[in-house]
């Protein structure tokens, strides 16, 4: 039988809690004990075979898909001053752990780059995050670290986008990385999004500090995509109040079209409402090698599928 997709868990009031840990790592938890929680507080939560501690970023109903994770783990209690002091000590110890692990990596000549270390609040696990171009056999390294720290050791290989989120920083916009603040998960970003938004296809301007396409390319992509649908394509023939012309430029935000007509000097900008064009002629004609342009088709006026006002209703 084919695998069935698990349906989202129904929303359960305002008991979903979003907790942020070191390196902007986030987790979803269920406030089963009906604790009085507020954004900005620190709390203890159920973790891998123990407890962990983080800062509350959100309390509310959340989204249905968040509950798939939140139902499996809950908030235990609000942190007290002693818990905050222990968390502070853990952060200090992590610098020492990073040095020790890095020395072991160099001693075993492993091709991996240690990014950060996170110690679980109850000291039952230490997680080492690293990047590498290929898979790394770190079994001997785990044995070395387990023998030194006498606790569970986890080595987790992450990608460059995760590395940027863990380290944090400022983008070219002057604000903190989106992945380190409000983004809950990474979404696919493609070069097609930049083309739709008419951005210069310059890798240095489209890439973030992680070396991948910027996450913000997805924010307005849907708006631009819908605007492109309502406008004729560059190179297609349109009818204007002054006669026919060829589309040379589009302004997606203003929804205007720059048209070059026979006998005209320069381009004339028209609002899309004042233009007419055929759907089948919305695709530019092929070059001289694309066949006989005198063939009888829609280009010869035989097509009656005329679009008025850019298809706006």
Buried (B, 14 or more C-beta within 10 A) or exposed (E): EEEEEEEEBEBBEEBBBBBBBBBBBBBBBBBBEEBEBEEEBBBBBBBEEEBBBBBBBBBEEBBEEBBBBBBEBBBBEBBEEEBEEBBEEBEEBBEEBBEBBBEBBEEEEBEBEBBBBBBBBBBBBBBBBBBEEEEBEBEEBBEBBEEEBEBBBBBEBBEEBBBBBBBEEEBEEEEBBBBBEEBBEBEEBEEEBBEBBBBEEEEEEBEBBBEBBBBBBBEBBEEBBEBBEEBBEBEBBBBBEEEEBBBBEBBBEEBBBBBBBEEEEEBBEBEBEBBBBBEBBBEBBEEEEEEEEEEEEBBEEEEEEEBEBBBEE
